[in-house]
Amino acid sequence: MSAEISTGIGAKEKPSPLLGGGFFLLKEFKTIDEQIQLLRERGLVIDDTERAKAYLLTQNYYNIINGYANYFPRNGDQYTASTNFD
């Protein structure tokens, strides 16, 4: 199967081999409130919502979660009891 990507009016080229010649899906956009709700659903304790919002507005959500993964103990997607954002 050969896929082509349009790069302008009438222009087509094959996908970059860096992408494996295929397509990938990006995660759906989530608002700050949705990000906080997701973290809470996964068991993260957030006492100061406004502070968490301010932090998430200045930092990348995935860098926070992945970068601090070793400090936020989890079982799958669920944080262990009493894991706190502060």
N, C-alpha and C positions, 0 to 999 in steps of 0.2 A: 504494500500500500504506500503510495507516494502522496504526501501532503504538500500543498503549496500555500505560502503566506503572501498576501498582497502587501506591498510596501509603498504603494502610491497609485496614482491613476494608471491603470492598465499594467502595472509592474507586478511580477510574481517571481518569487524565488523559493527554493526549498528551505525547510526549517533548519536552524543551526544544529550541527551535530552536538554542540554543547548541551542542547536540550534533549538529546537522545533521539532527535527526529520525530518527536511526538509532541503531545500537548500536555499541559499540566494545569490544574485548577488552583486558583488562589482561594484562601479562606474568605468567607463572607465578611464584609465590613461590620463592625460592632461599635456602637456608641460607647462613650465612657461609662454611662449607666449600665449598659448591657455587659460590658467587661466586668464591672464590679459585681453585678448580679451573678454572672458565670463563676467568678471566683468564690462568691459566697455559696453557690450551689455545690461547689466542689469542696466545701468545708473550710475555706480560709476565713478566719475571723477578721473583720474590718470594723474597728470601733469608731474611727473618725472618717466618715465617708468623704467629707470635703477635702481632707488631707490626701486621701487615696486618689480622688479625682485630680487634684493638682499634680500629684506625682505622675499619674498616668498620662496627663496632658503634656508633660515635658519629657517623658521616657517612652520608649517603644515597649508595648505590652509584651511581645514575645521575647524581647531581650530581658525583661524583668523576670518573666516566668522561667525561661530556659537558662538565663544567666545565674539565677539564684536557686536553681533546681536542687542543688546539693544541700542548700540551707533550709529549703521547704520540703520536709519529708512527705512523700506521697505513697499511696498504694494505688497504682494506676493513675486515674484522673482525680482521685480523692485525696485531699490533704489529711494528714493525721490530726487527731483531735487537738485542739487549742493552738494550731499553727496560726500565727497572727501576722497581718500585713505590716503592723508597726514594728 
